[in-house]
Amino acid sequence: MEKPNFIIFLTDDQGYGDLSCMGSPDVQTPHIDGLAQGGARFTSW
């Protein structure tokens, strides 16, 4: 069994809707969107 890979992005002063994968119409984040599409998004901490 392979060990899972984990990447955790810890950012300061970022709101829930500040990424385009979370619905932001103002900021486009295509690379982060791709990571979110292929992985898991934790939306409730």
C-alpha positions as CSV (number, residue, x, y, z in Angstrom):
1,M,0.0,0.0,0.0
2,E,1.4,3.4,-1.0
3,K,1.6,6.2,1.5
4,P,-0.7,9.1,0.6
5,N,0.7,12.5,-0.4
6,F,-0.5,15.5,1.5
7,I,-0.1,19.2,0.6
8,I,-1.5,21.7,3.0
9,F,-1.7,25.4,2.0
10,L,-1.8,27.7,5.0
11,T,-2.6,31.3,4.1
12,D,-3.1,34.4,6.1
13,D,-6.0,36.8,5.4
14,Q,-7.7,34.6,2.8
15,G,-11.4,34.5,2.9
16,Y,-13.6,31.5,1.9
17,G,-14.5,32.9,-1.5
18,D,-11.1,34.3,-2.5
19,L,-10.3,31.5,-4.9
20,S,-12.0,30.9,-8.2
21,C,-12.6,27.2,-7.2
22,M,-14.7,28.6,-4.3
23,G,-16.7,31.0,-6.5
24,S,-14.6,34.2,-6.7
25,P,-15.4,36.1,-9.9
26,D,-12.5,38.6,-9.2
27,V,-9.5,36.3,-8.8
28,Q,-8.6,33.5,-11.2
29,T,-6.5,30.7,-9.7
30,P,-6.4,28.0,-12.4
31,H,-3.5,26.0,-10.9
32,I,-5.1,25.8,-7.4
33,D,-8.4,25.0,-9.1
34,G,-6.7,22.0,-10.8
35,L,-5.4,20.8,-7.5
36,A,-8.8,21.2,-5.9
37,Q,-10.5,19.3,-8.8
38,G,-8.1,16.3,-8.5
39,G,-8.0,16.2,-4.7
40,A,-10.1,16.9,-1.6
41,R,-11.4,20.2,-0.6
42,F,-12.1,20.8,3.1
43,T,-14.7,23.5,3.3
44,S,-15.6,23.4,7.0
45,W,-12.8,23.7,9.5
